[in-house]
Amino acid sequence: MKKKEKLQWRISRKFCLDKMKHVYLYFVLCANFQIIIF
């Protein structure tokens, strides 16, 4: 792998993980919110 490609891959992977984290937090907050409502 070329150095530039490797850097690109690391950035995109980090971006993916960050997005997953946000989705997970959103899901957890929604679940807790629904539990409080019911």
Protein Blocks (a to p, Z undefined) as FASTA:
>chain_A
ZZklmmmmmmmmmmmmmmmmmmmmmmmmmmmmmmmmZZ
